[in-house]
Amino acid sequence: MGQSGSNENANGLLREFYPKQTNLSKVTQEELRQKLELINNRPRKCLNWTTPIEVFLQEVSHLD
């Protein structure tokens, strides 16, 4: 899956929580943080069934 497909998939995951007609101005920072945490801890096929947060942490661990 290419980067564009991954982006569309991420948008779809957000839509599970916030349908298109949702007034996002009423979503609190804490609620958004909780939803993003759920999404970033969800294994993805395009990441060989690892989670985005695992991939991120592995990448930044090489920067030390």
Backbone as XML, in Angstrom:
<?xml version="1.0"?>
<chain id="A" units="angstrom">
  <residue number="1" name="MET">
    <atom name="N" x="0.843" y="-1.176" z="0.000"/>
    <atom name="CA" x="0.000" y="0.000" z="0.000"/>
    <atom name="C" x="0.887" y="1.237" z="0.000"/>
  </residue>
  <residue number="2" name="GLY">
    <atom name="N" x="0.584" y="2.166" z="-0.860"/>
    <atom name="CA" x="1.390" y="3.373" z="-0.952"/>
    <atom name="C" x="1.027" y="4.381" z="0.124"/>
  </residue>
  <residue number="3" name="GLN">
    <atom name="N" x="1.763" y="5.467" z="0.119"/>
    <atom name="CA" x="1.550" y="6.491" z="1.133"/>
    <atom name="C" x="0.139" y="7.082" z="1.027"/>
  </residue>
  <residue number="4" name="SER">
    <atom name="N" x="-0.348" y="7.273" z="-0.194"/>
    <atom name="CA" x="-1.686" y="7.824" z="-0.374"/>
    <atom name="C" x="-2.733" y="6.876" z="0.187"/>
  </residue>
  <residue number="5" name="GLY">
    <atom name="N" x="-2.586" y="5.583" z="-0.052"/>
    <atom name="CA" x="-3.516" y="4.594" z="0.488"/>
    <atom name="C" x="-3.481" y="4.558" z="1.995"/>
  </residue>
  <residue number="6" name="SER">
    <atom name="N" x="-2.294" y="4.683" z="2.563"/>
    <atom name="CA" x="-2.163" y="4.707" z="4.021"/>
    <atom name="C" x="-2.852" y="5.927" z="4.608"/>
  </residue>
  <residue number="7" name="ASN">
    <atom name="N" x="-2.726" y="7.055" z="3.918"/>
    <atom name="CA" x="-3.387" y="8.285" z="4.362"/>
    <atom name="C" x="-4.905" y="8.123" z="4.322"/>
  </residue>
  <residue number="8" name="GLU">
    <atom name="N" x="-5.416" y="7.532" z="3.265"/>
    <atom name="CA" x="-6.857" y="7.304" z="3.157"/>
    <atom name="C" x="-7.327" y="6.358" z="4.257"/>
  </residue>
  <residue number="9" name="ASN">
    <atom name="N" x="-6.525" y="5.339" z="4.562"/>
    <atom name="CA" x="-6.869" y="4.414" z="5.626"/>
    <atom name="C" x="-6.924" y="5.138" z="6.970"/>
  </residue>
  <residue number="10" name="ALA">
    <atom name="N" x="-5.969" y="6.000" z="7.237"/>
    <atom name="CA" x="-5.954" y="6.769" z="8.489"/>
    <atom name="C" x="-7.180" y="7.673" z="8.573"/>
  </residue>
  <residue number="11" name="ASN">
    <atom name="N" x="-7.558" y="8.287" z="7.469"/>
    <atom name="CA" x="-8.769" y="9.114" z="7.449"/>
    <atom name="C" x="-9.996" y="8.273" z="7.775"/>
  </residue>
  <residue number="12" name="GLY">
    <atom name="N" x="-10.026" y="7.056" z="7.249"/>
    <atom name="CA" x="-11.140" y="6.152" z="7.531"/>
    <atom name="C" x="-11.206" y="5.778" z="8.999"/>
  </residue>
  <residue number="13" name="LEU">
    <atom name="N" x="-10.038" y="5.580" z="9.613"/>
    <atom name="CA" x="-10.012" y="5.261" z="11.036"/>
    <atom name="C" x="-10.546" y="6.426" z="11.865"/>
  </residue>
  <residue number="14" name="LEU">
    <atom name="N" x="-10.185" y="7.643" z="11.488"/>
    <atom name="CA" x="-10.722" y="8.817" z="12.188"/>
    <atom name="C" x="-12.236" y="8.925" z="12.008"/>
  </residue>
  <residue number="15" name="ARG">
    <atom name="N" x="-12.722" y="8.564" z="10.834"/>
    <atom name="CA" x="-14.160" y="8.645" z="10.554"/>
    <atom name="C" x="-14.952" y="7.646" z="11.396"/>
  </residue>
  <residue number="16" name="GLU">
    <atom name="N" x="-14.301" y="6.587" z="11.896"/>
    <atom name="CA" x="-14.999" y="5.661" z="12.798"/>
    <atom name="C" x="-15.427" y="6.392" z="14.066"/>
  </residue>
  <residue number="17" name="PHE">
    <atom name="N" x="-14.631" y="7.352" z="14.500"/>
    <atom name="CA" x="-14.934" y="8.130" z="15.694"/>
    <atom name="C" x="-15.712" y="9.396" z="15.379"/>
  </residue>
  <residue number="18" name="TYR">
    <atom name="N" x="-15.403" y="10.006" z="14.241"/>
    <atom name="CA" x="-15.983" y="11.299" z="13.884"/>
    <atom name="C" x="-16.552" y="11.241" z="12.466"/>
  </residue>
  <residue number="19" name="PRO">
    <atom name="N" x="-17.848" y="10.924" z="12.337"/>
    <atom name="CA" x="-18.466" y="10.918" z="10.999"/>
    <atom name="C" x="-18.348" y="12.286" z="10.332"/>
  </residue>
  <residue number="20" name="LYS">
    <atom name="N" x="-18.555" y="12.329" z="9.025"/>
    <atom name="CA" x="-18.330" y="13.553" z="8.245"/>
    <atom name="C" x="-19.093" y="14.770" z="8.764"/>
  </residue>
  <residue number="21" name="GLN">
    <atom name="N" x="-20.248" y="14.584" z="9.341"/>
    <atom name="CA" x="-21.048" y="15.727" z="9.796"/>
    <atom name="C" x="-20.691" y="16.180" z="11.211"/>
  </residue>
  <residue number="22" name="THR">
    <atom name="N" x="-19.663" y="15.589" z="11.817"/>
    <atom name="CA" x="-19.275" y="15.944" z="13.182"/>
    <atom name="C" x="-18.745" y="17.375" z="13.241"/>
  </residue>
  <residue number="23" name="ASN">
    <atom name="N" x="-19.196" y="18.119" z="14.221"/>
    <atom name="CA" x="-18.686" y="19.462" z="14.468"/>
    <atom name="C" x="-17.396" y="19.315" z="15.275"/>
  </residue>
  <residue number="24" name="LEU">
    <atom name="N" x="-16.274" y="19.368" z="14.603"/>
    <atom name="CA" x="-14.987" y="19.127" z="15.251"/>
    <atom name="C" x="-14.601" y="20.231" z="16.230"/>
  </residue>
  <residue number="25" name="SER">
    <atom name="N" x="-15.240" y="21.382" z="16.143"/>
    <atom name="CA" x="-14.937" y="22.444" z="17.097"/>
    <atom name="C" x="-15.411" y="22.083" z="18.507"/>
  </residue>
  <residue number="26" name="LYS">
    <atom name="N" x="-16.269" y="21.082" z="18.617"/>
    <atom name="CA" x="-16.780" y="20.658" z="19.917"/>
    <atom name="C" x="-15.982" y="19.491" z="20.504"/>
  </residue>
  <residue number="27" name="VAL">
    <atom name="N" x="-14.999" y="19.002" z="19.766"/>
    <atom name="CA" x="-14.163" y="17.901" z="20.238"/>
    <atom name="C" x="-13.050" y="18.484" z="21.105"/>
  </residue>
  <residue number="28" name="THR">
    <atom name="N" x="-12.912" y="17.963" z="22.324"/>
    <atom name="CA" x="-11.875" y="18.479" z="23.222"/>
    <atom name="C" x="-10.514" y="17.911" z="22.841"/>
  </residue>
  <residue number="29" name="GLN">
    <atom name="N" x="-9.467" y="18.603" z="23.248"/>
    <atom name="CA" x="-8.098" y="18.124" z="23.014"/>
    <atom name="C" x="-7.902" y="16.751" z="23.649"/>
  </residue>
  <residue number="30" name="GLU">
    <atom name="N" x="-8.445" y="16.562" z="24.852"/>
    <atom name="CA" x="-8.292" y="15.284" z="25.552"/>
    <atom name="C" x="-9.002" y="14.157" z="24.804"/>
  </residue>
  <residue number="31" name="GLU">
    <atom name="N" x="-10.197" y="14.421" z="24.305"/>
    <atom name="CA" x="-10.925" y="13.404" z="23.540"/>
    <atom name="C" x="-10.157" y="13.040" z="22.271"/>
  </residue>
  <residue number="32" name="LEU">
    <atom name="N" x="-9.650" y="14.046" z="21.578"/>
    <atom name="CA" x="-8.879" y="13.800" z="20.368"/>
    <atom name="C" x="-7.610" y="13.007" z="20.681"/>
  </residue>
  <residue number="33" name="ARG">
    <atom name="N" x="-6.928" y="13.354" z="21.771"/>
    <atom name="CA" x="-5.723" y="12.634" z="22.178"/>
    <atom name="C" x="-6.038" y="11.162" z="22.444"/>
  </residue>
  <residue number="34" name="GLN">
    <atom name="N" x="-7.160" y="10.892" z="23.105"/>
    <atom name="CA" x="-7.551" y="9.510" z="23.388"/>
    <atom name="C" x="-7.817" y="8.729" z="22.107"/>
  </residue>
  <residue number="35" name="LYS">
    <atom name="N" x="-8.507" y="9.343" z="21.165"/>
    <atom name="CA" x="-8.818" y="8.671" z="19.895"/>
    <atom name="C" x="-7.544" y="8.411" z="19.088"/>
  </residue>
  <residue number="36" name="LEU">
    <atom name="N" x="-6.638" y="9.401" z="19.063"/>
    <atom name="CA" x="-5.380" y="9.217" z="18.334"/>
    <atom name="C" x="-4.523" y="8.138" z="18.975"/>
  </residue>
  <residue number="37" name="GLU">
    <atom name="N" x="-4.576" y="8.032" z="20.296"/>
    <atom name="CA" x="-3.839" y="6.976" z="20.976"/>
    <atom name="C" x="-4.376" y="5.606" z="20.565"/>
  </residue>
  <residue number="38" name="LEU">
    <atom name="N" x="-5.689" y="5.466" z="20.484"/>
    <atom name="CA" x="-6.282" y="4.201" z="20.035"/>
    <atom name="C" x="-5.843" y="3.869" z="18.602"/>
  </residue>
  <residue number="39" name="ILE">
    <atom name="N" x="-5.898" y="4.870" z="17.738"/>
    <atom name="CA" x="-5.528" y="4.660" z="16.337"/>
    <atom name="C" x="-4.049" y="4.296" z="16.209"/>
  </residue>
  <residue number="40" name="ASN">
    <atom name="N" x="-3.179" y="4.997" z="16.943"/>
    <atom name="CA" x="-1.741" y="4.757" z="16.833"/>
    <atom name="C" x="-1.279" y="3.465" z="17.499"/>
  </residue>
  <residue number="41" name="ASN">
    <atom name="N" x="-2.150" y="2.852" z="18.281"/>
    <atom name="CA" x="-1.823" y="1.575" z="18.900"/>
    <atom name="C" x="-2.539" y="0.404" z="18.238"/>
  </residue>
  <residue number="42" name="ARG">
    <atom name="N" x="-3.081" y="0.650" z="17.058"/>
    <atom name="CA" x="-3.786" y="-0.375" z="16.292"/>
    <atom name="C" x="-2.832" y="-0.959" z="15.243"/>
  </residue>
  <residue number="43" name="PRO">
    <atom name="N" x="-2.607" y="-2.279" z="15.273"/>
    <atom name="CA" x="-1.704" y="-2.877" z="14.273"/>
    <atom name="C" x="-2.205" y="-2.635" z="12.849"/>
  </residue>
  <residue number="44" name="ARG">
    <atom name="N" x="-1.256" y="-2.427" z="11.931"/>
    <atom name="CA" x="-1.602" y="-2.164" z="10.525"/>
    <atom name="C" x="-0.936" y="-3.184" z="9.608"/>
  </residue>
  <residue number="45" name="LYS">
    <atom name="N" x="-1.702" y="-3.647" z="8.666"/>
    <atom name="CA" x="-1.183" y="-4.589" z="7.681"/>
    <atom name="C" x="0.002" y="-3.984" z="6.929"/>
  </residue>
  <residue number="46" name="CYS">
    <atom name="N" x="-0.107" y="-2.700" z="6.553"/>
    <atom name="CA" x="0.950" y="-2.044" z="5.775"/>
    <atom name="C" x="2.235" y="-1.875" z="6.582"/>
  </residue>
  <residue number="47" name="LEU">
    <atom name="N" x="2.158" y="-2.078" z="7.904"/>
    <atom name="CA" x="3.344" y="-1.998" z="8.769"/>
    <atom name="C" x="3.726" y="-3.389" z="9.277"/>
  </residue>
  <residue number="48" name="ASN">
    <atom name="N" x="3.327" y="-4.415" z="8.513"/>
    <atom name="CA" x="3.622" y="-5.805" z="8.868"/>
    <atom name="C" x="3.053" y="-6.142" z="10.248"/>
  </residue>
  <residue number="49" name="TRP">
    <atom name="N" x="1.865" y="-5.653" z="10.496"/>
    <atom name="CA" x="1.098" y="-5.907" z="11.717"/>
    <atom name="C" x="1.749" y="-5.351" z="12.981"/>
  </residue>
  <residue number="50" name="THR">
    <atom name="N" x="2.587" y="-4.332" z="12.829"/>
    <atom name="CA" x="3.050" y="-3.578" z="13.984"/>
    <atom name="C" x="2.183" y="-2.320" z="14.080"/>
  </residue>
  <residue number="51" name="THR">
    <atom name="N" x="2.329" y="-1.605" z="15.151"/>
    <atom name="CA" x="1.534" y="-0.396" z="15.318"/>
    <atom name="C" x="2.334" y="0.819" z="14.874"/>
  </residue>
  <residue number="52" name="PRO">
    <atom name="N" x="1.658" y="1.891" z="14.479"/>
    <atom name="CA" x="2.382" y="3.110" z="14.109"/>
    <atom name="C" x="3.293" y="3.607" z="15.228"/>
  </residue>
  <residue number="53" name="ILE">
    <atom name="N" x="2.845" y="3.512" z="16.460"/>
    <atom name="CA" x="3.681" y="4.000" z="17.560"/>
    <atom name="C" x="4.929" y="3.141" z="17.727"/>
  </residue>
  <residue number="54" name="GLU">
    <atom name="N" x="4.810" y="1.828" z="17.501"/>
    <atom name="CA" x="5.996" y="0.958" z="17.566"/>
    <atom name="C" x="7.010" y="1.328" z="16.495"/>
  </residue>
  <residue number="55" name="VAL">
    <atom name="N" x="6.522" y="1.578" z="15.286"/>
    <atom name="CA" x="7.411" y="1.957" z="14.185"/>
    <atom name="C" x="8.073" y="3.297" z="14.490"/>
  </residue>
  <residue number="56" name="PHE">
    <atom name="N" x="7.299" y="4.259" z="14.967"/>
    <atom name="CA" x="7.844" y="5.567" z="15.310"/>
    <atom name="C" x="8.926" y="5.458" z="16.373"/>
  </residue>
  <residue number="57" name="LEU">
    <atom name="N" x="8.628" y="4.740" z="17.452"/>
    <atom name="CA" x="9.604" y="4.615" z="18.542"/>
    <atom name="C" x="10.872" y="3.894" z="18.092"/>
  </residue>
  <residue number="58" name="GLN">
    <atom name="N" x="10.731" y="2.907" z="17.220"/>
    <atom name="CA" x="11.901" y="2.214" z="16.687"/>
    <atom name="C" x="12.753" y="3.167" z="15.848"/>
  </residue>
  <residue number="59" name="GLU">
    <atom name="N" x="12.115" y="3.986" z="15.043"/>
    <atom name="CA" x="12.839" y="4.932" z="14.196"/>
    <atom name="C" x="13.569" y="5.987" z="15.018"/>
  </residue>
  <residue number="60" name="VAL">
    <atom name="N" x="12.892" y="6.570" z="16.017"/>
    <atom name="CA" x="13.550" y="7.631" z="16.787"/>
    <atom name="C" x="14.594" y="7.083" z="17.755"/>
  </residue>
  <residue number="61" name="SER">
    <atom name="N" x="14.531" y="5.797" z="18.072"/>
    <atom name="CA" x="15.543" y="5.221" z="18.960"/>
    <atom name="C" x="16.913" y="5.214" z="18.290"/>
  </residue>
  <residue number="62" name="HIS">
    <atom name="N" x="16.935" y="5.258" z="16.960"/>
    <atom name="CA" x="18.202" y="5.276" z="16.223"/>
    <atom name="C" x="18.833" y="6.674" z="16.187"/>
  </residue>
  <residue number="63" name="LEU">
    <atom name="N" x="18.120" y="7.678" z="16.656"/>
    <atom name="CA" x="18.613" y="9.054" z="16.598"/>
    <atom name="C" x="19.522" y="9.413" z="17.765"/>
  </residue>
  <residue number="64" name="ASP">
    <atom name="N" x="19.498" y="8.595" z="18.799"/>
    <atom name="CA" x="20.329" y="8.904" z="19.986"/>
    <atom name="C" x="21.793" y="8.864" z="19.718"/>
  </residue>
</chain>
